[in-house]
Amino acid sequence: MKLGNLEIEGIPLFLAPMEDVTYKSFRWMCKKFGADVMYTEFISSETLIRNIKKTKEKMKLFDFDRPVAIQIYGHNIDSMVHAAKVAEEAGPDFIDINFGCPMKKIVRHGAGAAMLKDLSKMQQMTAEIVKAVQLPVTAKTRLGWTEGDKPVMEAALRLQDAGVAALAIHGRTREQLYNGSADWTLIGEVKNNPKIKIPIIGNGDITSARKAKKYLDETGVDALMIGRGAIGRPWLFKEVKHFLEKGELLPSPSVAEVVEVLREQMEMNFEWRDNEYAGILMMRRHFAKYFPGLPNFRELKIKLLRAETRIEVDEILNKIVDIYGSYQLEYNDEVV
């Protein structure tokens, strides 16, 4: 697969950009387990051009990230062009435009998935950004706004005409948010439209190796993007790659192995943030996902989610290993 001058072998696995999730330590864990391409958390063009410290921190990239994109969003074309230039100076391998975020705080300002309601503006914004930077520009979008309004094919053709190097499509509408099932039918139709010449990246509900292969076989997309399925399961990238290459499933990790992964991610937070409590807060969304299906686990899970110090977390993790260490995690990996 080619992204401008970038050549990525095989069927690349992308880690989807997710707010308050795809920060340094989580990107590191996913890369360690086989993710090929990284994204930053999405970044507001307005806060970026105002030089807000927290926003600038989101753009900090690391050697292990590469290839990596900085993803930006906004509704004002001039601000987005300015933000793309600022992002380019941070040294990513490409720049991604968010035309897919369904969150109310984003779409009410006309950004993210709201751009699907104004395809002319989406195309103009993209074309202006492509002209303004030297790096490849990609985009990520959804099928449409509602079940009855799915203009993804027209959007893909317009974005291709605007000069994007690749397009990622999440198989839901904005109305669905993250509910229901992702529909890969339209993703496949976009990919297999003879007018489409750019790589198409499929995204949505890749929560197992079997599902990844099913969607790939059905659509022929150039790459797969994994998002929420990797939260609490960063080794999903390894599982998918192994299944695609060997046709066999890897065994699920034991609880003891999972705790080691979790500790590594948390220690990186402590090192990066230089603040123990902040490092723990960043882990809470992950704590909630790392131990699916353990019997009689509710009390320990609550304690883990309420822990405020490293000592507390360590004690709870030690107890989890003592009780469940050899227990092999079970996932709902059914393919519908």
C-alpha positions in Angstrom: 0.0 0.0 0.0 1.3 3.5 -0.9 0.7 6.7 1.0 2.4 9.3 -1.0 6.1 8.2 -0.9 5.4 5.8 1.9 5.4 2.1 1.0 3.8 -0.2 3.5 4.0 -3.9 2.8 1.2 -6.4 3.0 -2.2 -5.5 4.5 -1.3 -2.8 7.0 -3.0 -2.5 10.3 -3.8 1.0 11.4 -4.5 2.1 15.0 -7.5 4.4 14.8 -7.2 7.9 16.3 -9.2 8.0 19.5 -9.5 10.9 21.9 -8.0 10.3 25.4 -6.9 6.8 24.1 -4.2 7.0 21.4 -1.6 8.8 23.5 2.0 7.7 23.9 1.7 4.6 26.1 -1.2 3.1 24.2 0.4 3.7 20.9 3.5 2.0 22.2 1.7 -1.1 23.3 -0.2 -1.4 20.0 3.1 -0.9 18.0 4.8 -3.5 20.1 2.0 -6.0 19.2 2.1 -5.3 15.5 0.2 -2.1 14.6 1.8 -0.7 11.4 0.5 2.9 11.3 -0.2 5.3 14.2 -2.3 8.4 14.6 -2.3 11.0 17.3 -5.5 11.8 19.2 -7.6 14.1 17.0 -6.6 17.8 17.4 -8.7 20.9 17.1 -7.5 23.3 14.4 -8.7 26.3 16.5 -6.7 25.3 19.6 -3.7 24.3 17.6 -3.4 27.7 15.9 -3.8 29.4 19.2 -0.8 27.5 20.5 -2.6 25.9 23.4 -0.1 23.8 25.4 -2.3 20.7 25.9 -3.0 20.6 22.2 0.7 20.9 21.3 1.5 18.1 23.6 -0.9 15.8 21.6 1.3 16.4 18.6 4.5 15.1 20.2 5.8 12.2 18.2 8.3 9.4 19.0 10.6 7.2 16.9 8.5 4.1 17.6 5.4 5.8 16.2 6.5 5.8 12.6 4.8 5.9 10.2 2.4 8.2 12.0 -0.2 10.9 11.2 -1.4 13.9 13.1 -5.1 14.1 12.7 -6.8 17.5 12.7 -10.5 18.6 12.7 -12.4 21.9 12.3 -15.0 23.7 10.3 -13.2 26.8 9.2 -11.1 26.3 6.0 -8.6 29.0 6.8 -8.0 27.6 10.3 -7.7 24.1 9.0 -5.1 25.1 6.4 -3.2 27.0 9.1 -3.4 24.0 11.5 -2.2 21.6 8.8 0.9 23.8 8.3 1.6 23.8 12.0 1.1 20.0 12.2 3.5 19.5 9.3 6.2 21.3 11.3 5.9 18.7 14.0 7.2 16.1 11.6 4.5 13.4 11.0 4.7 11.1 8.0 1.3 12.3 6.8 -1.6 14.5 7.9 -5.1 13.2 8.4 -8.4 15.1 8.3 -11.2 14.1 10.6 -14.5 14.0 8.7 -16.0 11.3 10.8 -16.1 12.1 14.5 -19.8 11.8 15.7 -19.4 13.6 19.1 -21.9 16.3 19.7 -19.3 18.8 20.8 -17.6 18.4 17.4 -20.5 18.2 15.0 -22.5 21.1 16.5 -19.7 23.4 15.2 -19.9 21.8 11.8 -16.8 19.7 12.1 -16.1 16.0 12.1 -19.0 13.9 10.6 -21.0 17.2 10.1 -18.9 17.8 7.0 -20.8 14.9 5.4 -23.7 17.4 5.2 -21.7 19.7 3.1 -19.6 17.7 0.6 -18.6 20.8 -1.4 -17.0 22.4 1.6 -15.4 19.1 2.5 -13.9 18.9 -0.9 -12.8 22.5 -0.9 -11.2 22.2 2.6 -9.3 19.1 1.6 -8.0 20.6 -1.6 -6.8 23.7 0.2 -5.0 21.6 2.8 -3.4 19.4 0.1 -2.1 22.5 -1.7 -0.8 24.0 1.5 1.5 21.2 2.8 4.2 19.0 1.3 3.2 15.8 3.2 0.6 13.3 2.0 -2.9 14.1 3.2 -5.5 11.5 4.1 -9.0 11.6 5.5 -11.3 9.5 7.7 -15.1 9.6 7.4 -18.3 7.7 7.9 -21.0 6.2 5.7 -23.2 9.3 6.2 -25.3 11.3 8.6 -28.3 9.0 9.0 -29.6 5.6 7.7 -31.3 7.5 4.9 -28.4 9.8 4.1 -25.2 7.9 3.2 -23.2 9.9 0.7 -19.9 8.1 1.3 -19.4 7.2 -2.4 -19.8 10.8 -3.5 -17.6 11.9 -0.6 -14.9 9.4 -1.6 -14.9 10.6 -5.2 -14.8 14.2 -4.1 -11.9 13.6 -1.6 -10.0 11.7 -4.3 -10.4 14.6 -6.7 -9.2 16.9 -3.9 -6.0 15.0 -3.7 -6.1 12.7 -0.6 -3.6 9.9 -0.7 -5.9 7.4 1.1 -9.4 7.3 2.7 -10.4 5.5 5.9 -14.1 4.7 6.2 -15.9 3.8 9.4 -18.9 1.6 8.6 -21.5 3.6 10.7 -23.4 6.8 10.2 -23.1 9.7 12.5 -26.6 8.9 13.9 -25.4 5.5 15.0 -22.5 6.9 17.0 -20.8 3.7 18.1 -24.1 1.7 18.5 -25.3 -1.2 16.4 -23.1 -3.0 14.0 -20.7 -1.5 11.4 -21.9 -2.0 7.8 -19.0 -3.0 5.6 -21.1 -3.3 2.5 -20.7 0.3 1.4 -17.0 0.3 2.3 -16.7 -2.6 -0.1 -18.7 -0.7 -2.8 -16.3 2.3 -2.5 -13.2 0.1 -2.6 -14.5 -1.8 -5.7 -15.7 1.2 -7.6 -13.5 1.4 -10.7 -13.4 5.2 -10.4 -11.6 4.9 -7.0 -7.8 4.8 -7.4 -6.7 5.7 -3.9 -6.2 3.1 -1.1 -9.3 2.5 1.0 -8.9 1.6 4.7 -11.8 -0.2 6.4 -12.8 0.5 10.0 -15.5 -0.6 12.4 -16.1 -3.6 14.7 -12.8 -5.3 14.1 -12.8 -7.0 17.5 -11.2 -10.3 16.6 -8.9 -11.9 14.0 -11.8 -13.8 12.4 -13.8 -10.6 11.9 -10.7 -8.9 10.4 -10.4 -11.7 7.8 -14.1 -11.7 7.1 -14.2 -8.0 6.4 -11.0 -8.1 4.3 -12.3 -11.0 2.2 -15.7 -9.4 1.7 -14.4 -6.0 0.6 -10.8 -6.3 -0.6 -9.8 -3.1 1.3 -6.2 -2.1 1.2 -5.8 -1.9 4.9 -7.7 -2.4 8.2 -8.1 0.1 11.0 -8.6 -1.1 14.5 -10.0 1.2 17.2 -12.0 0.3 20.3 -11.3 -3.4 19.8 -7.7 -2.8 20.9 -8.6 -1.0 24.1 -7.6 -3.5 26.8 -6.4 -5.8 24.1 -3.5 -4.2 22.2 -2.3 -7.7 21.3 -5.3 -7.9 18.9 -2.9 -6.6 16.2 -0.7 -9.6 16.7 -3.7 -11.9 16.7 -5.0 -10.4 13.4 -1.6 -10.6 11.7 -1.1 -14.2 12.7 -4.5 -15.3 11.5 -4.1 -13.5 8.2 -0.7 -15.0 7.6 -1.1 -18.5 9.1 -4.8 -19.1 9.1 -4.7 -20.1 12.8 -5.8 -18.4 16.0 -3.3 -17.5 18.7 -4.3 -18.6 22.2 -5.6 -15.8 24.5 -3.1 -14.5 27.1 -3.2 -15.5 30.7 -4.2 -12.9 33.3 -0.6 -12.9 34.5 0.6 -12.0 31.0 -2.0 -9.3 30.7 -1.0 -7.7 34.0 2.6 -7.4 32.7 1.3 -5.5 29.7 -0.8 -3.3 31.8 2.1 -2.5 34.1 4.3 -1.6 31.2 1.7 0.8 29.8 1.1 2.4 33.2 4.9 2.8 33.9 5.2 4.6 30.6 2.4 7.0 31.7 4.3 7.7 34.9 7.5 8.4 33.0 5.8 10.5 30.4 3.5 12.6 32.6 5.8 12.8 35.7 2.7 12.7 37.7 1.5 9.6 39.5 -2.2 10.4 39.7 -2.4 11.7 36.1 -0.8 8.5 35.0 -3.4 6.4 36.8 -6.3 8.5 35.5 -5.1 7.8 32.0 -5.3 4.1 32.6 -8.9 3.9 34.0 -10.5 3.5 30.6 -8.0 0.7 30.0 -8.4 -0.9 33.4 -12.1 -1.3 32.6 -11.3 -3.4 29.5 -8.3 -5.5 30.3 -9.9 -8.3 32.2 -13.1 -9.5 30.4 -15.0 -12.5 31.6 -13.3 -13.1 35.0 -15.7 -14.7 37.5 -16.4 -12.8 40.7 -14.2 -9.9 39.5 -16.6 -7.0 40.1 -15.2 -5.9 43.5 -11.6 -6.0 42.3 -12.5 -4.1 39.2 -14.2 -1.3 41.2 -11.1 -1.1 43.5 -8.9 -0.8 40.4 -11.0 1.9 38.9 -11.0 3.9 42.2 -7.3 3.5 43.0 -5.4 6.8 43.2 -1.8 5.8 44.0 0.8 3.5 42.4 0.9 1.5 45.6 -2.8 0.9 45.5 -2.7 -0.2 41.9 0.2 -2.5 42.5 -1.5 -4.2 45.4 -4.6 -4.8 43.4 -2.7 -6.1 40.4 -0.8 -8.5 42.7 -4.0 -9.7 44.1 -5.5 -10.2 40.6 -2.4 -12.3 39.7 -2.7 -14.3 42.9 -6.3 -15.2 42.3 -6.5 -15.4 38.5 -2.9 -15.6 37.3 -3.2 -18.7 35.1 -6.8 -18.0 34.0 -6.9 -17.6 30.2 -9.1 -14.6 29.1 -12.1 -15.3 27.0 -13.4 -12.9 24.4 -16.7 -12.8 22.4 -15.1 -13.3 19.0 -18.2 -14.6 17.2 -18.4 -13.7 13.6 -21.9 -12.7 12.5 
